[in-house]
Amino acid sequence: MRVLVVDDEAPSLYAVSNFLRIALGQDVVACENGKEAVVKFKNDPFQVLITDYKMQGMNGLDLIRQIREMKGGRECVIVMMTGFADKENVIEALRLGAYDYLEKPIEAVTLSALFEKLSKELITTSITSTESIRSDSKFNDNQGYVISIPDYGSVGVFSAAMHQAIELALRFHEDRAVPILIEGETGTGKEVIARLVHHGIERNQTAFISVNCSAIASGLFESELFGYASGAFTGASQDGNIGKLELAHEGTLFLDEIGDMPIEMQPKLLRVLEEREIYRVGGAKRVSLNIRIIAATNSNLIQAVEENGFRRDLFHRLNVGRIQLSPLRETPEAIVPIAQMFLEEFSKKKHKTVRQLSPEAQDILTNYKWMGNIRELKNCIERVLLLQDEEYIRAEHFAFLTQAPAKETTNQEIPINPGVISLPPDGLNLKELEDGIILKTFEKFNGNKSKTAKYLGIARGTLISRLEKLL
């Protein structure tokens, strides 16, 4: 959080500021008087204002009144400090919208408790209802926001494309009968959006069951989804087993990588969507379901339909509620704000002093391709913070993103030929070589996992497992 601390007593000012900055990992600006604080706030509004009451010139109440009239002032959380236990001034501060007050001398445990409470409340109050999102139909890139998604955490919305996805998710949340199809590349946040469809703004107590279609062997798919009756097949449990569809009754079943669902299973899923009932494998008892089904894919299902790799009728049934997530490289305006959000998150978790990205570092992030999208950006920021503990992240800290490949003897790429490989004299890291080949191929096919796996001759599930460690 960005915090403005105002106090004309230097020892108190710097004690509070340094504790917030060093111990709690907040982004703090310290001011010695109200006039300076007004200028700072006008240039760049703060999320939190902590001000003393009795100060030379402008006192704390006058400062609060001015801040409330400024852009961003209504959203700012204000805390009054007082060393005089003056109840009338405290009451007036609360009337002006102050969040709380603290009596001097302020103890570290009191500040810690206050900011732990704020960290939970600020995000959830930044968007209080579906209507508050929908009211901004013309999203302003300079006024991004953060939304808290139950069972996941905070998500930064810093582009019109992401704002539209959030808006659609909340609209679809209101109608459980509508099947949802979420399309987007790896790392764009498909499951995050699925959870928002399921929960809405407030936590939904019903089940959210997630199934990765690419990770289930085709022979086990039916029993995994539908369950099985007692004695349905050799080795089956005597009591039978409940499948994922039944587990999601009254809640949501999320089918990730729906494009990898075996073709023979697809008409069975279509029947579930149409009739809202199932039979367990080997069972004769009908089981009725009240279920929302959300599917997600990073592949081109329209192309798969044309190539007979996905059923046309199932595609059209899932495509009733469609949410398209844009790759990060297509929303460059969101890259730096999202990176800054991750920077603050990891800095606090790892007790680092890092606060900002230098302009040169921002340029590197903005111009990088981000084939792994938001997930890759998040991992990138975490990697840098593991090694750095300076106030600014500089361009050289992202050298691993900009390192040029080894010089080639020609301008054309040379195919790998096992018979003519030259081994380096000082040894070879086989894993690094494999990782490099995987990433190069992934980039060659613009993030398409199916084509990448086919080109490399490996199972798609194996590829996904490797990519999750690399991106």
N, C-alpha and C positions, 0 to 999 in steps of 0.2 A: 504494500500500500504506500502511496505517496502521502507523507505526513508533513504538515507545517507546524513547527513549535515556536511559540512567541512568548518571551519573558525578558524583562529588562534587568533581571538579576542574572549575571553571567554564570555563576556556579550552578544555579538551578537549571538554567537554559541548557548548558552543555552536559550536565549530568543526565537529564531526561533524553536529550537528543542522542547522545552517545550510546545510552542503553538501548534505545529503540533501534538504532542503526546497527550496532555490533551484536547485541545479545538477541534481538528479535528479528533482525534482518529486514527492517523497514527502510524505505527510501525517504530520507529525512532532510528537510531544509530548516535551518535555525534562523530566527529573526530576533533582534533585540528591541524592536518597538513595533507598534501597530501600523504606523505609516509604511514602513518597509514591508510588512506582511501583506498589506493591501496591494502594493506594487507586484510582489511575487505572485499573489493569487490571480491578479488580473492578467499577468503574462501566461500563466499556466495553472489552472485550477487544481486543487488538491482534494484527495478523498477524505482526509482527516485534518482537522485543525485543533491543536491543543494550545490554549492561550491562558496566560495569567490574568487575574482580574485587575489588580492594582498595578498600573504602569504609568510612567511619565508620559505626558501628552495624551494619547488616545488610550482609554482603559479597555478592559476586555469586553465589556458590554457594547461599547461603541464599535469596537472591531467586529463583533458578531453581527451587529445591525448592518454594517457596511458589506460584510461578506455575503450576507443573505440576499442583498440586492444585486450582487454581481453574477455574471455567467458562471454556472457550476456551483453557486453558493447554496442553492436549495438542496442539492444532493450531498453537500459536504457534511460529514459527521463532526460535530463540534463538542469538545470537552473543555470545561472550565477548570482552571487551577486556582485555588485560593489558600492563602495562609492565614486568613482572618476568621474563618468559619462564619462569614457574614451570610446569614440565611436569606435575607432579602435579596441580595445580589445573586445568590444561587438560584432562588425562585425565579427571578427575572430572566436569568440565563436560560432556564428550562422553558420559560414562556416563549422565548425567542427561538426555541427549537434545539437547544443544547441536548446532546445525547446523555451526558453524565457530568459529574464534577468530581474533582480530586482535591483532597486537603493536603497541603504541604506540611512537612516534607513528604514527598511521594516515595513510597516503597517499591522496590523492584517487583515484588510479587503482585502488587496492585496493578502495575502497568502490564505485566504479563497476562494477568487474568482479563484485563480490559481488551487487549489486542487479540487474545484467543477468542473472546466473544465476538469481537468485530469481524474477525476473519471468517466466521461462520455466517454472520448476518449480512455483511455488505453485499456478498454475491447474490444471496437469495432475494435481497430487497432491490437489487439493481433492475430486476424484471419481476414484477409482482403478479402479472396476469397475462393471459394470451392476448388480450386487447392492447396492452401496452406495446407489444411487438407489432401487432397488425396496424396500429395507428400510424407507424412510420413507413408508409408504403414506398416513399422515395428515400431510400437509405442513404445517409450521408457518410462517406468513407472516413471523414474526420471525426465522426462521433460513434465509433464502435462501442460495443458493450460486452459484458461477460455474463453468461448465463450458467446457472448451476443445474446440472442434470443428475437426478437421483441415481445412485448406484454407479456413478462415474466420477463426477466432480465438475470443475469449472471449465467452460469452453469459451474461447474468445471468438467473437463475431465481428470481423473487421473488413468484410467485403459484402457487396450487395448480393452476390451469389450465395454466400453462407446465410445471410439474413433471410433470403427467400427460402432456403432449405429449412431453416428453423420455423418460419411461418407455416410452410406446408406441413411439417411434422406436427405442429400443434393443431392445425385444422384436421388432419387425419386422425389425430388422437381422439377426437370427439365422436367418431363413427367406427365402432369396432367391426362392423360388417365389411368394411372396405379392405381388401388385400392390398398390401403395399409392396412396391418394387423400388429398391434403392440401388442406384447405379453409380459407380465411381471407381477410380483407380485404387490400388493398394495404398493404405495409409491416409485416405481422405476422411475417415471417420464414419463409415457406414453403420457400424454397430452403435456408435454414440447416438446417431440420429434415430436408429431403431429404438434405443432406450427412451429417447425423448417422445417418440410416437407412443410408446407403451405407458410411460409415466405421466406425460404432460409436465406442467410446472411443479406439481406436488407429487410426492412419492405415492406410487400405486402399490398396494399391498399384495396384489395378485402376482402369480409367477411369471418370470421372464425366462424362458428356456431357450438356450442358444445351441444350435447344431451346425457344425462345419461340414458341409456336404463333401468337401474334397478330402476329408480325413477319415471317412467311413468306407470300409471295403464294400463293394457292390453287393456281395452275398449277404451282408449283415444289415443292409439298409432298411429292409422292410421291418424286420424285428426291432430295430433300433427306434424307428418312428412309430410303429403300430403296436409294439409289444407282442407277446405271444401267450397262448393258453397253455394250461398244464399238459405236458407230454406232446407238444406240437411238433417236436423233432428230437432226434437223438441228442442227448446231453442237455435238453431243456430242463429248467427248474420245475420241480413237481408242483410248485405253487403258481407257475406262470410268471409273467413279468409285465410291468406297465411300461408302455413306450413313451417317447417324448411328447407325442400329441396329447395323450391323457394327462401327462404331468403339467401340460400347459393349459388345461381346462380352466376356464374363467380368466385366463391370462393371455400371454403372447408366446407364440413359437417363432423364433427367429432362425431362418434358414440361410446361413451365410454361404456364399459361393454356390448359389442355386444352379448355375450353369454346369456344375459337375455332378448334379444328381443323375443317376443312371436313367437312361431313356425309358426302361421298362417300369420305373417307379413313378414316372411323371403322370400317367393317367390316374394312378391311385391318389396322388396328391390333388389332382384336379377334382376327383370325386369328393374328397374331403371338403374342398372349397365350396363345392356346389351343394352338398347334402348335409354337411356338418355332423357327420357320424362316421364311425369306423367299426371294423371287426378286427380283433386281435388275430395274429397269425395262428391258424389252426383252431380258431374259436368260432362259435355259432351265435354268441350273444352280441347284439348291437349296442354300441356305446355312443351315446349322444354327446356332442361337444359344443361348448360355447367358447370359441377360441378366435383370437386375432392372429393372422399369419402375415409375417413380414419376411420378404426375401431380399437378398442383396447379391450383387455380382460385380466383378471388375472386368468381365468379358462382354463382348458385343452379342447380346442375345438375339437381336434381329438377324445378324449374320449367321448365328448358330441355327436359327430357324430355317434360313434359306439353305443351309448345308445339311439339313435334317439331323442336326445334333441336339435340337431342343424342340419340343412340341409347340406348334403354333397356337393351339387352343389354350394351353397352359400359360403361354406368354401373354396372350390377350387378357386372360383372367387375372393374372398378377399385375398387369400394367394399368389397372384401374386407378390406383393411387401411385403415381410415379414421382420419385425425388431424385434429381440428378445432382451429384456432388462434383464440383469443378476441381481439376488438379491445382495444386498450389502455384505452379508456374503461370497459370492463367489468371491468378489474382495476386499479382506482385505487391499490390498495396497492403495486403494482409500479412506479408512475410515478416516484416520488422516488428509490428505490434504483437504477433503471436510469439516470435522469438523473445521479445522483451518479457512477455507474460511467463514463458518457461524459465527465463533467466531469473526472475524474481522468485518463482516457485522453487527451483532447485537451490538457489542461493540461500533461501530460508531453511530448506530441509537439511542442507549440508553445512549450515552455519558459515557461509562464505560472506566476504565483504563486497563481492562483485555487484554492481548496480546498473551499469549502462553498457550499450554497444557503441563503439566509436563510429563516426560517419563512414570511415573506410570499411569497417566490419559490416556495417549495414549494407553497403554497396555490394560486398561479396555475397551476402545472403540473398539479396534481391535478384542478383544476376545468375545465381546457381539454378540448375535445372530441377532439383528436388523430385527425382523419379519416385522416391518413397513418400513424397508429400509430407503431411503434418507429422506423421510418425518419424520419418527420417529427420526432420527439423528438430523435433523434441530430443531424439537420441543424440543429435549433433550438439545441441546446447548442453545436455547433460555430460557429454564426453569432455567438452571444453572446461566445464566447471569442476570436473574431477581433478584437473591438472592446474587450474588457475585460481588465484585468490587476490586479484587486484581490483581496483575500483572500476576500471574499464576493460571490456573485452576488445582487443585490437585485431586488426586485419591478420597479423601473423599467427594469431591463435587458431585461425581457420585455414592454415596452410594445407592441411590434409584434403580440403575441398578443391584447392586450386592447383595442386601439384600436377605438372604436366607428365604425360606418359613417357616412357623411355623413347629416345630418338630412334626413328626408323630409317632404314637405308634408302627407302623410296617414299614417295608421297602416298602410295597406295598401301592399304593394310595387307600384311602377308599372312596367308592362311597357315594354321597350325599343322605341321606335318611331323608326326611322331618319329619319322625316320631321319629327320635332319635337325632336331632340336639341339642347340648348343647349351650345355650345362655351365652355370657360373662356377668359377673356381672355389669360391668360399662357401658353398653350400646352397641349398634351395629349400625354401619354406613351402611345402606342397599345399598346405591349407590356404596360404595367402594367394598362391597361384590359382587354386580352384575358386576362391572367393572373387578374384579379379575377373576370371572368365565368366562366372555367373552374373556379376554386375554388368559386365560389358554386353553380354547377351540380352540381359533384361532391358538395358538401354536401347539396344538394337531394335527390339520389338516394342518400344515405347510403353514398357510396363505391362505387357500382356503375358500373364503367367503361363497360360496354356501353350502359347507359341514358344515361349522360352524353354519350358520343360520338354516340349517335343524336339526342339532344336538340339538340346543338350542330351537327349535320350535318357531322361530321368523321370521318375514319377512326379506328378504335380504336387502331391503332398510333401515329398522330399524337398522340392524347390521352395515351397512356402515356408517350411521349417528353417531352411538356410537363410532365406530372405529376412525372416523375422529377427534373426541374429545380426544381420548385416545392415539393415535399414533402421 
